[in-house]
Amino acid sequence: MTVLIEDLQNKIKVSDEMVELVKRAVNSSLEFEKFSIPSEISVMFVDDEGIREINREHRSIDKPTDVLSFPIVDMYEGVINSDDGDFDLDEDLLLLGDIVISLEMTKLQAQEYGHSFERELAFLLTHGVFHLLGYDHDSPEREEKMISKQYGVLEILNLSQR
């Protein structure tokens, strides 16, 4: 699994520990799902203004949010429907998609929910990964399935109670 990380903000310092947490959260999510195809996911860190612009451009919602996911592969709950053109032929990797996270919103929500920044970041990352894998929260049943997977990964990362 290749995880590309790009820091496009200057409000919160991205430490080596954060980079390692990103990689562990992404890989643990894929392992939890038993998704073993060699793949690539891009993670971009932005500030509230950056994610607001992306949210406005792609969803016509002119306000900041915490995480956005942009799947490339057509999947439904971990099963690939189509991967036509979704491979990096040079690297022989399935390109799953992009996850964009506002670090400002991550910090704010961690404070609001009374847990660590790391726990909130891992929660948002797992949320993004499961969206890339075709999970959604568009019905109560599907939301429960997706959230339970996220909590399962947080337990693996020892971040479920922080």
DONURO-479179 format. One record per residue: residue in one letter; chain; x negated, y negated, z of N, C-alpha, C, O, CB in turn. Coordinates in pm, 1 decimal. Each point is the difference from the previous one (the first is absolute). Glycine has a CB too. Layout:
<pts>
PT;a;A;X;Y;Z;X;Y;Z;X;Y;Z;X;Y;Z;X;Y;Z
...
</pts>
This chain:
<pts>
PT;m;A;-84.5;117.7;0.0;84.5;-117.7;0.0;-89.0;-123.9;0.0;-91.2;-14.2;81.5;276.4;138.3;40.6
PT;t;A;-156.0;-211.6;-214.8;-71.7;-127.2;-6.6;92.9;-109.7;48.7;112.6;-13.1;-48.0;-256.0;93.0;-145.4
PT;v;A;95.8;-158.3;288.5;75.9;-113.9;50.8;-80.2;-125.2;-31.3;-110.1;-19.1;51.7;218.9;157.2;134.0
PT;l;A;-52.8;-222.6;-270.3;-63.3;-126.9;-33.4;61.6;-107.7;88.4;122.2;-9.3;10.7;-166.6;82.4;-251.1
PT;i;A;-39.4;-153.9;303.5;47.9;-104.0;91.3;-50.5;-134.2;-48.9;-118.9;-18.2;-26.1;122.9;179.2;221.4
PT;e;A;88.8;-254.6;-207.1;-35.9;-135.0;-43.4;57.3;-99.0;100.6;119.3;3.1;30.1;-123.9;66.1;-275.5
PT;d;A;-80.0;-156.0;296.6;40.7;-101.5;96.9;17.5;-132.8;-73.6;-98.0;-62.7;-40.4;-24.4;182.3;230.0
PT;l;A;247.2;-161.7;-206.6;31.5;-121.6;-74.8;48.2;-112.4;91.4;71.2;-90.2;-44.2;-13.8;232.2;-152.6
PT;q;A;-96.0;-136.6;323.4;42.4;-101.5;96.7;-119.2;-38.8;86.6;-101.9;69.0;2.0;339.1;21.8;-0.5
PT;n;A;-223.1;-202.3;70.2;-108.8;-43.3;87.9;50.3;-37.0;139.5;-67.0;-73.8;72.3;-56.2;-8.0;-273.5
PT;k;A;240.1;132.3;239.2;57.4;-32.8;131.2;-44.5;96.5;109.8;-17.9;-39.7;115.1;214.0;-56.9;-233.5
PT;i;A;-213.9;223.8;81.8;-36.3;103.4;97.2;-119.3;77.3;-55.1;3.9;50.5;-112.2;236.2;-31.6;196.9
PT;k;A;-345.8;-10.2;-4.9;-121.2;69.8;-44.4;28.9;149.3;-14.0;55.5;63.0;90.1;-201.7;-236.0;23.4
PT;v;A;107.7;227.4;-227.1;14.1;143.5;-24.2;-129.5;67.5;45.2;-104.7;-14.3;-63.2;265.0;-22.7;-134.1
PT;s;A;-151.0;109.7;306.4;-116.5;65.3;58.6;-23.0;137.3;-63.7;86.4;53.2;-69.7;-46.0;-176.6;285.7
PT;d;A;-157.4;178.5;-190.5;-30.4;135.9;-44.7;97.7;99.5;61.3;37.9;97.8;-64.4;-280.2;-159.3;39.5
PT;e;A;283.4;36.7;149.5;95.5;87.1;67.2;135.8;-2.9;-70.6;66.1;103.3;-10.7;-186.3;-141.8;228.2
PT;m;A;162.2;-78.4;-265.5;126.1;-10.2;-74.3;-8.7;77.4;-130.3;94.2;69.3;-38.2;-50.5;-293.9;140.3
PT;v;A;-156.9;212.7;-170.3;-18.9;72.5;-126.0;9.4;150.4;25.3;64.7;71.9;-76.1;-211.0;-258.4;-13.9
PT;e;A;82.4;233.6;195.5;5.8;142.9;33.4;141.9;42.3;36.5;44.0;108.5;-37.9;-281.6;-118.8;117.4
PT;l;A;309.1;-74.1;-6.5;139.0;30.5;35.2;85.9;11.1;-125.1;84.3;89.2;-9.6;-113.1;-207.9;228.6
PT;v;A;8.4;29.3;-314.5;74.9;5.7;-126.0;-23.0;134.4;-66.9;95.6;66.8;-39.4;-114.0;-316.8;11.4
PT;k;A;-105.7;289.8;14.9;-32.6;126.2;-65.8;58.6;118.9;75.1;53.9;92.1;-61.4;-263.6;-195.3;-26.0
PT;r;A;199.4;101.7;220.2;54.8;109.9;80.3;151.6;5.8;-11.1;57.0;108.4;-12.5;-249.6;-129.3;170.4
PT;a;A;258.9;-95.1;-153.5;146.5;-2.5;-7.4;48.5;49.2;-135.9;96.0;76.8;-7.4;-91.7;-267.9;169.8
PT;v;A;-69.5;147.8;-269.4;39.3;43.8;-134.1;-22.7;149.8;-14.2;89.7;73.2;-41.7;-145.8;-300.2;-52.8
PT;n;A;-63.4;272.3;128.9;-31.2;142.6;-13.0;87.1;86.8;89.8;42.8;107.7;-41.6;-275.8;-170.1;-16.0
PT;s;A;259.8;17.9;178.9;84.8;76.9;90.8;142.3;8.1;-51.8;66.0;102.6;16.5;-209.5;-172.4;174.5
PT;s;A;191.8;-36.8;-253.5;134.6;2.4;-58.4;8.9;103.6;-110.8;96.7;75.8;-7.1;-67.7;-318.0;63.6
PT;l;A;-129.5;245.6;-142.8;-0.6;95.9;-109.9;-15.0;142.9;51.3;63.5;91.8;-51.8;-160.8;-267.2;-97.5
PT;e;A;13.7;194.2;250.5;-15.9;132.8;59.9;129.7;43.9;67.8;39.8;115.9;-11.2;-285.8;-159.5;45.2
PT;f;A;311.6;-48.3;36.1;127.4;31.2;65.9;102.3;46.7;-103.1;80.0;89.5;27.1;-128.6;-259.6;153.0
PT;e;A;45.4;109.9;-296.7;92.7;32.8;-108.5;-46.8;122.7;-79.0;71.4;49.7;-87.1;-9.2;-292.3;72.0
PT;k;A;-184.8;291.4;47.1;-60.8;110.4;-74.4;-16.5;-35.5;-147.9;18.8;83.5;-88.5;82.5;79.0;250.9
PT;f;A;-136.9;-287.7;-185.8;-23.8;-50.0;-135.2;-149.7;8.6;-25.4;-77.4;-76.7;57.2;280.4;-79.3;-50.1
PT;s;A;-243.8;248.8;-92.4;-143.2;27.7;-14.3;-56.9;-34.7;-137.4;-116.3;29.8;-27.0;147.8;149.3;192.4
PT;i;A;46.7;-240.6;-251.5;-51.0;-39.5;-131.0;-100.8;-113.7;18.3;31.5;-98.8;66.2;185.9;169.2;-179.5
PT;p;A;-337.9;-58.9;56.4;-95.7;-111.1;10.3;64.1;-129.4;-52.5;45.1;-6.8;-114.3;-240.0;168.4;87.4
PT;s;A;197.6;-262.8;112.5;77.7;-120.6;-28.6;-74.1;-125.9;39.4;-104.9;3.1;64.4;311.9;127.8;-32.2
PT;e;A;-146.9;-243.5;-74.4;-52.0;-131.3;36.9;115.7;-88.5;43.1;104.6;-3.7;-64.8;-298.5;27.4;-96.1
PT;i;A;174.0;-94.7;270.8;94.1;-100.5;49.3;-78.2;-127.7;23.5;-109.4;2.5;56.4;260.5;172.6;51.3
PT;s;A;-94.4;-287.2;-151.4;-59.2;-130.6;26.5;75.6;-67.1;113.4;123.1;-1.1;1.4;-197.2;-20.6;-241.8
PT;v;A;0.2;-34.0;335.3;58.3;-74.1;111.8;-54.0;-142.1;-7.1;-121.1;-21.4;-4.3;141.7;231.0;150.4
PT;m;A;70.3;-306.2;-147.3;-39.8;-140.2;-4.2;49.4;-70.9;124.9;117.2;9.5;36.3;-112.1;-7.7;-287.8
PT;f;A;-95.7;-72.4;316.1;35.5;-82.5;114.3;19.0;-142.8;-46.9;-85.6;-55.8;-68.6;-41.2;206.6;226.2
PT;v;A;238.8;-209.3;-120.5;31.5;-137.8;-35.5;49.4;-71.9;125.0;16.4;60.9;105.7;40.7;4.9;-344.8
PT;d;A;-33.8;-195.9;225.5;61.8;-76.0;108.8;149.0;-14.2;-30.9;48.0;50.8;-101.4;-265.2;-177.7;149.8
PT;d;A;289.4;58.3;38.6;145.0;-14.1;-18.4;34.5;-69.8;-131.5;96.0;37.8;-67.1;-70.1;-45.7;315.5
PT;e;A;-103.1;-92.7;-284.9;27.4;-71.3;-124.3;-23.6;90.6;-120.7;76.6;-3.4;-96.3;-140.4;-213.1;207.0
PT;g;A;-41.5;296.9;-105.6;-29.7;91.2;-109.8;108.3;103.9;-20.1;39.1;28.2;-113.2;-278.6;-63.7;157.2
PT;i;A;288.5;92.9;65.5;104.3;101.8;-13.9;133.7;-63.9;-36.7;82.7;62.7;-66.2;-202.4;82.0;233.0
PT;r;A;141.3;-269.8;-124.1;122.1;-70.5;-39.6;2.6;-17.5;-151.8;103.2;21.4;-63.6;-96.3;-142.1;286.4
PT;e;A;-119.7;82.2;-280.1;-7.9;-18.0;-145.3;25.9;130.8;-73.9;73.0;2.1;-99.1;-236.0;-188.6;133.7
PT;i;A;104.2;294.5;12.7;19.3;130.3;-63.3;145.6;44.7;15.7;59.7;52.2;-94.1;-301.5;8.5;139.6
PT;n;A;297.7;-81.1;72.1;139.6;35.9;27.6;93.7;-78.1;-92.2;96.5;55.1;-53.1;-154.9;-4.4;294.0
PT;r;A;29.2;-178.3;-259.1;82.1;-84.1;-88.4;-12.3;46.9;-145.2;99.8;11.5;-71.1;-129.4;-207.4;228.2
PT;e;A;-92.4;222.6;-199.7;-23.9;37.9;-139.1;61.9;136.2;-35.9;57.6;16.0;-107.6;-269.1;-149.1;116.5
PT;h;A;199.1;230.2;81.8;41.3;136.4;-32.5;138.8;37.9;51.6;62.5;91.8;-53.2;-300.9;-34.1;56.5
PT;r;A;287.0;-127.4;99.7;128.8;37.5;58.3;98.5;-116.3;4.6;112.9;16.1;46.3;-232.0;154.3;88.4
PT;s;A;77.0;-286.9;-182.3;83.3;-121.7;2.6;45.6;-35.2;141.0;109.2;-53.5;19.3;-32.8;106.5;-250.4
PT;i;A;-161.6;-22.3;330.5;25.7;-35.9;139.2;-109.8;-97.2;40.4;-116.8;37.8;9.2;230.0;186.7;45.0
PT;d;A;-76.0;-349.4;-30.0;-98.4;-105.3;24.4;-28.0;-15.7;149.3;27.1;-104.5;59.3;49.7;-12.8;-267.4
PT;k;A;-131.7;223.6;267.7;-42.2;-6.6;139.5;-105.0;107.3;24.3;-6.2;99.3;-72.6;232.1;-189.1;144.9
PT;p;A;-308.5;69.5;30.4;-102.0;101.4;29.2;63.9;127.1;56.4;109.6;-3.1;55.9;-277.6;-179.5;-13.0
PT;t;A;97.9;292.0;-58.6;39.1;127.7;57.4;-125.7;66.6;53.4;-108.8;-56.6;-11.5;307.2;80.8;-147.0
PT;d;A;-186.3;93.0;216.0;-117.2;64.6;58.8;-76.0;87.7;-98.1;-122.9;-5.0;-5.0;240.4;-0.6;220.7
PT;v;A;-45.6;86.3;-294.2;-66.1;94.1;-90.9;82.1;14.1;-127.6;123.0;2.3;3.7;-224.6;121.9;191.6
PT;l;A;32.5;-114.8;-306.7;61.8;28.5;-129.2;-74.7;116.8;-62.6;-121.9;11.6;12.4;194.5;-254.3;-43.8
PT;s;A;2.3;328.4;-35.7;-60.0;115.1;-68.1;38.2;-3.4;-146.5;113.4;-31.4;-35.9;-106.7;168.2;247.4
PT;f;A;-103.1;-104.0;-294.7;20.8;2.1;-144.0;-44.8;135.0;-54.9;-115.1;16.2;-40.6;83.3;-267.3;26.7
PT;p;A;123.9;348.5;12.7;-35.4;132.9;-49.9;-28.4;-1.9;-149.8;61.7;-74.9;-75.8;78.4;176.1;255.8
PT;i;A;-232.5;-19.1;-219.7;-28.6;18.4;-141.9;59.8;132.3;-47.7;54.8;8.2;-109.9;-267.3;-144.2;131.4
PT;v;A;201.4;238.4;61.5;50.9;132.4;-33.9;148.4;6.1;35.6;41.3;-48.7;105.2;-269.7;154.5;-66.7
PT;d;A;307.7;-46.0;-126.4;141.8;20.9;26.8;13.2;123.2;89.0;-18.1;113.0;-45.2;86.8;-219.5;-176.9
PT;m;A;-36.6;82.5;350.8;11.4;109.1;96.7;130.5;-12.2;77.2;57.4;-108.2;12.1;-307.9;120.5;7.8
PT;y;A;296.0;101.4;31.9;114.5;1.2;90.5;-34.9;91.1;116.6;-13.1;121.4;-15.9;179.2;-164.8;-173.5
PT;e;A;-180.9;-16.1;305.6;-28.5;70.6;124.7;-112.3;102.7;-15.7;14.2;117.3;34.4;223.6;-151.4;31.4
PT;g;A;-349.5;-14.9;-118.9;-120.7;81.0;-7.6;-13.0;86.6;-123.4;-101.6;67.2;-17.6;107.5;-68.3;258.1
PT;v;A;95.1;1.0;-326.7;-3.0;80.8;-121.3;-15.9;-91.8;-121.0;75.4;-95.8;-17.1;69.5;274.1;125.6
PT;i;A;-242.8;-148.2;-190.9;-26.5;-82.1;-117.9;103.9;30.4;-107.8;17.0;115.0;-40.5;-264.6;-120.5;94.7
PT;n;A;316.5;-98.6;-100.0;92.8;12.6;-112.4;-73.1;-19.5;-130.9;26.5;70.0;-97.7;161.3;-151.5;240.7
PT;s;A;-280.1;-13.7;-145.3;-79.0;-26.5;-120.3;-129.0;-69.3;39.3;-0.2;-93.7;79.9;208.7;76.9;-220.8
PT;d;A;-317.5;64.0;84.0;-128.3;-66.7;22.0;-63.6;-37.5;-133.6;-121.4;-17.8;-9.0;89.8;145.7;223.9
PT;d;A;114.3;-139.6;-318.0;-50.7;-38.6;-131.9;-72.9;-134.0;8.7;57.7;-100.1;42.5;130.8;226.1;-154.1
PT;g;A;-313.8;-127.2;71.6;-76.5;-124.0;-3.7;-44.0;-50.7;135.2;-48.9;-112.4;10.5;172.0;59.0;-211.7
PT;d;A;-106.8;134.5;306.0;-31.4;-45.5;134.9;-133.5;52.9;50.9;-25.8;-1.6;120.3;268.5;-10.1;-77.1
PT;f;A;-326.3;57.8;-133.3;-129.8;52.8;39.2;-111.4;-93.7;-42.5;4.2;-59.5;-107.6;85.3;291.5;90.1
PT;d;A;-189.1;-244.1;103.7;-125.5;-63.9;-35.9;-84.3;111.1;-61.2;-58.7;81.2;71.5;71.1;-261.6;115.2
PT;l;A;-17.9;183.4;-317.4;-66.1;111.0;-68.9;-149.6;4.9;27.6;-59.5;107.7;-0.6;232.6;-122.8;-175.9
PT;d;A;-234.5;-100.9;200.8;-143.3;-2.0;30.8;-29.2;66.7;133.8;-100.5;69.5;15.2;77.7;-279.9;-147.9
PT;e;A;110.6;188.9;228.5;-20.7;52.9;134.8;83.3;124.9;27.0;-18.6;64.8;103.0;-31.7;-296.1;-27.2
PT;d;A;142.5;266.6;-166.7;91.4;112.5;16.8;81.1;-12.5;129.9;9.9;94.1;78.7;-169.2;50.4;-209.4
PT;l;A;216.8;-264.0;150.2;80.1;-28.7;118.6;140.5;-41.9;-40.8;18.0;-72.7;-97.8;-224.7;4.6;224.2
PT;l;A;305.3;113.8;-51.9;136.9;-44.6;-16.8;13.1;-136.0;68.1;-28.1;-12.2;119.2;116.7;252.0;-128.5
PT;l;A;-46.7;-341.5;-64.4;14.8;-135.0;55.1;138.3;-11.3;62.8;99.7;-14.3;-70.8;-258.7;-84.0;-102.5
PT;l;A;165.1;104.7;306.7;129.2;-1.3;68.9;62.6;-138.8;5.0;122.0;-12.7;-10.0;-200.7;204.5;145.5
PT;g;A;-3.0;-296.3;-120.2;55.8;-134.3;2.0;-71.4;-91.8;97.2;-108.9;29.1;49.5;325.5;68.6;-112.3
PT;d;A;-149.9;-211.3;88.2;-56.7;-106.7;82.3;85.6;-25.1;122.9;122.7;9.6;-4.3;-222.4;-113.2;-199.9
PT;i;A;32.3;71.3;314.0;65.4;-41.5;124.0;-55.2;-137.3;34.0;-121.4;-20.1;2.8;152.6;260.8;80.8
PT;v;A;58.9;-335.6;-57.6;-39.2;-136.2;36.6;49.8;-25.0;141.4;117.9;19.8;29.4;-110.1;-101.6;-271.8
PT;i;A;-97.6;38.2;329.5;34.9;-23.7;140.9;-40.2;-141.0;39.4;-112.0;-43.8;-26.5;83.3;288.5;80.1
PT;s;A;121.9;-315.6;10.1;-32.3;-129.5;59.6;-60.2;23.8;137.7;67.9;49.0;90.3;118.8;-164.3;-218.7
PT;l;A;-313.6;80.8;144.5;-63.2;16.3;131.4;56.8;-98.5;101.7;3.7;29.2;119.5;-212.3;50.9;-232.4
PT;e;A;252.9;-196.3;66.0;65.0;-94.5;92.0;126.5;61.1;58.3;22.8;-6.5;120.8;-116.0;-187.0;-251.1
PT;m;A;175.2;252.8;44.4;124.7;61.7;45.4;-29.8;121.4;87.7;71.8;26.1;96.5;45.6;-106.4;-304.8
PT;t;A;-222.1;153.7;175.3;-40.1;115.3;80.6;-30.1;-44.2;142.7;45.9;62.0;96.0;-139.1;52.4;-300.6
PT;k;A;16.7;-221.0;217.8;-35.5;-51.4;133.1;123.5;-47.5;75.8;16.4;30.9;118.0;-241.0;-98.2;-206.0
PT;l;A;310.7;-7.1;21.1;122.2;-51.1;62.2;90.5;114.2;46.3;50.9;-2.6;112.1;-65.8;-202.1;-256.5
PT;q;A;34.8;303.8;59.2;88.9;111.0;36.1;-58.9;84.2;112.2;74.4;49.3;84.7;12.0;-45.6;-318.7
PT;a;A;-216.7;13.9;236.7;-62.8;73.6;110.1;30.5;-69.7;132.3;31.9;65.2;99.5;-216.1;16.1;-253.3
PT;q;A;174.2;-214.1;154.3;30.5;-76.0;121.8;147.8;12.4;35.4;34.7;21.8;116.1;-220.6;-182.7;-169.2
PT;e;A;273.7;146.8;-47.5;144.3;8.4;24.5;41.6;135.9;54.2;85.7;8.1;88.0;-51.0;-173.1;-269.8
PT;y;A;-95.0;272.2;129.7;37.8;135.3;41.7;-78.7;48.0;121.1;29.1;106.2;54.9;29.9;-57.4;-290.5
PT;g;A;-157.8;-125.9;277.3;-75.8;33.4;119.8;-95.1;117.4;-16.5;-22.3;75.8;94.3;210.9;-163.9;32.4
PT;h;A;-244.5;103.3;-245.3;-101.2;103.1;-18.0;-120.8;-59.0;-72.9;-1.3;-117.8;-35.5;179.9;297.7;30.3
PT;s;A;-278.7;-96.8;-16.2;-126.5;-50.4;-54.0;10.9;-35.0;-148.1;85.7;50.6;-72.5;-206.8;87.2;241.1
PT;f;A;31.8;-225.3;-210.1;-12.9;-35.8;-140.2;-28.1;125.5;-83.5;55.6;16.6;-108.6;-139.6;-247.0;173.0
PT;e;A;-2.6;318.4;-13.1;-36.1;122.8;-71.1;121.1;89.4;-21.1;17.2;57.6;-107.4;-246.2;-71.0;204.9
PT;r;A;312.6;25.1;4.3;119.1;84.0;-11.5;94.7;-57.5;-105.4;55.4;74.7;-80.6;-78.1;-5.2;322.8
PT;e;A;41.5;-200.8;-242.3;88.3;-63.0;-98.8;-56.6;14.5;-140.5;74.3;27.0;-94.3;3.1;-190.0;267.9
PT;l;A;-208.7;145.3;-188.4;-62.4;15.0;-130.9;18.0;143.3;-51.0;33.7;20.4;-116.7;-201.7;-200.5;174.6
PT;a;A;145.9;278.0;27.8;17.1;139.9;-40.2;145.0;29.0;-36.7;26.5;73.1;-95.4;-217.1;-8.1;244.5
PT;f;A;284.3;-121.6;-74.2;142.0;20.3;-29.5;33.1;-55.9;-138.2;68.4;65.7;-78.4;-12.8;-76.6;324.7
PT;l;A;-103.5;-109.9;-276.7;27.8;-61.0;-129.5;-68.2;77.4;-112.8;57.5;15.4;-107.8;-35.1;-239.0;219.8
PT;l;A;-142.5;271.6;-88.7;-69.9;80.0;-101.4;75.3;129.3;-28.5;19.9;35.9;-116.1;-238.7;-133.5;190.2
PT;t;A;260.5;167.5;30.5;73.3;124.8;-22.6;131.1;-28.4;-72.7;42.0;77.4;-86.0;-145.8;23.6;292.7
PT;h;A;167.4;-210.8;-172.3;123.2;-39.2;-68.1;-26.5;-16.8;-149.6;75.5;49.6;-83.7;7.8;-164.1;293.6
PT;g;A;-190.2;44.9;-241.7;-35.9;-20.7;-139.6;-33.4;129.3;-71.8;43.1;20.8;-113.4;-126.0;-244.0;175.8
PT;v;A;6.9;310.2;2.0;-37.6;126.3;-63.6;124.2;84.9;-27.0;13.4;57.3;-108.1;-237.6;-64.4;223.5
PT;f;A;314.2;15.5;-18.8;119.2;82.7;-22.1;90.0;-59.1;-108.2;68.1;74.5;-70.6;-79.3;-0.1;309.1
PT;h;A;12.8;-206.4;-252.7;70.5;-58.6;-115.4;-66.1;44.9;-130.5;69.4;34.8;-95.5;-2.3;-235.5;235.2
PT;l;A;-200.3;200.4;-144.5;-69.1;43.7;-121.1;30.7;145.9;-32.5;-1.7;40.4;-116.3;-179.5;-205.6;164.2
PT;l;A;209.2;243.1;55.5;31.8;141.7;-18.1;148.5;23.6;-29.0;45.0;114.4;-7.1;-234.3;-60.1;159.8
PT;g;A;264.4;-162.5;-169.2;139.3;13.4;-40.2;100.7;6.4;112.7;115.4;36.7;-22.0;-201.7;76.2;-171.9
PT;y;A;44.3;-148.1;314.5;93.9;-7.5;112.0;56.9;-140.5;6.2;-62.6;-95.5;-46.2;-63.2;273.9;174.6
PT;d;A;245.2;-190.7;-70.9;62.5;-130.9;9.8;89.4;-3.4;122.8;21.2;101.7;66.0;-30.0;-131.3;-316.6
PT;h;A;60.4;-87.9;280.0;90.0;-18.8;113.7;130.4;-62.2;-49.3;55.1;-90.9;62.1;-251.5;63.9;96.7
PT;d;A;244.4;78.9;-272.9;120.7;-52.3;-62.8;127.7;67.4;49.2;109.3;-34.3;-44.9;-247.1;-17.9;-153.1
PT;s;A;125.2;146.7;288.9;114.8;60.7;67.0;-46.6;40.2;139.3;-119.9;17.7;21.3;223.3;66.2;-241.2
PT;p;A;-12.2;-69.2;314.8;-42.7;38.7;135.4;-77.3;132.1;2.4;-96.3;13.7;75.5;294.8;-134.9;13.3
PT;e;A;-158.1;216.7;-169.2;-66.9;130.1;-1.3;-142.0;-11.4;-54.5;-94.0;55.6;56.8;316.3;56.0;-85.8
PT;r;A;-237.0;-183.6;-80.7;-132.5;-15.0;-60.3;-89.9;-85.1;89.4;-120.0;25.6;10.0;220.9;-3.6;-240.0
PT;e;A;-43.3;-123.3;295.0;-78.8;-82.5;91.1;-52.8;83.7;115.5;-116.6;-12.6;37.4;253.2;-188.3;-99.8
PT;e;A;-52.2;285.8;119.0;-41.6;85.9;111.3;-113.8;92.4;-43.4;-95.9;20.1;74.6;329.3;-29.3;20.8
PT;k;A;-222.8;64.8;-214.7;-103.8;89.6;-50.5;-132.5;-74.8;-15.9;-105.4;49.6;39.9;280.8;87.1;-158.5
PT;m;A;-168.9;-256.0;60.2;-121.5;-77.8;-24.6;-64.4;-45.0;131.0;-120.9;14.0;18.5;216.9;-90.8;-237.1
PT;i;A;-15.6;23.4;307.8;-52.6;-50.7;127.6;-57.9;114.4;83.9;-102.4;-17.6;65.9;271.5;-170.2;-70.6
PT;s;A;-105.1;303.3;2.7;-52.0;112.2;78.9;-136.3;44.1;-53.3;-86.5;40.5;77.7;322.0;34.1;-26.6
PT;k;A;-255.0;-82.2;-181.7;-130.9;31.7;-57.1;-103.7;-103.0;46.5;-112.8;35.6;34.1;223.9;71.3;-235.9
PT;q;A;-72.2;-233.9;202.7;-92.8;-103.9;46.0;-40.4;24.3;144.4;-117.9;-10.0;34.0;221.4;-153.6;-192.8
PT;y;A;-6.8;195.3;244.0;-32.0;25.4;140.9;-87.2;124.2;15.5;-85.4;5.3;88.5;301.2;-113.5;-22.1
PT;g;A;-194.6;207.9;-152.0;-85.4;118.4;2.4;-144.8;-35.0;-28.3;-91.0;51.3;65.1;284.6;85.9;-137.5
PT;v;A;-214.8;-224.2;-24.4;-136.5;-42.2;-33.0;-58.5;-84.6;112.9;-117.5;14.8;33.6;174.1;-9.6;-279.2
PT;l;A;23.6;-93.5;304.5;-50.2;-80.9;111.9;-44.9;88.8;115.7;-97.7;-31.4;68.0;250.8;-156.0;-135.6
PT;e;A;-82.8;297.3;90.2;-42.2;94.2;104.7;-135.4;61.3;-33.5;-86.5;11.6;86.8;326.9;38.3;-35.1
PT;i;A;-258.4;-11.0;-176.7;-128.6;56.7;-43.6;-112.0;-101.2;23.0;-111.0;36.9;38.3;228.6;105.5;-211.4
PT;l;A;-87.8;-269.6;149.7;-99.6;-106.7;15.6;-14.0;-46.2;146.0;-78.3;-90.6;28.5;130.0;17.7;-262.5
PT;n;A;21.9;133.2;324.3;3.0;-40.4;140.7;40.6;-145.0;17.5;-55.5;-71.6;83.4;-120.0;239.0;-37.5
PT;l;A;273.8;-210.7;-125.9;47.9;-138.4;7.6;150.3;-6.6;25.7;60.3;-106.0;-16.7;-244.1;38.1;-138.0
PT;s;A;244.3;177.2;194.3;145.3;0.8;12.8;50.8;-82.9;116.8;113.5;-47.3;-3.7;-115.9;270.5;-98.5
PT;q;A;-77.9;-242.1;205.2;47.8;-71.4;118.9;-71.7;-131.6;25.8;19.5;-59.6;106.0;37.6;278.6;-11.6
PT;r;A;-137.5;-265.6;-185.3;-77.0;-120.8;26.9;68.9;-123.4;-51.6;-52.1;-110.6;14.7;-153.5;244.5;-23.9
</pts>
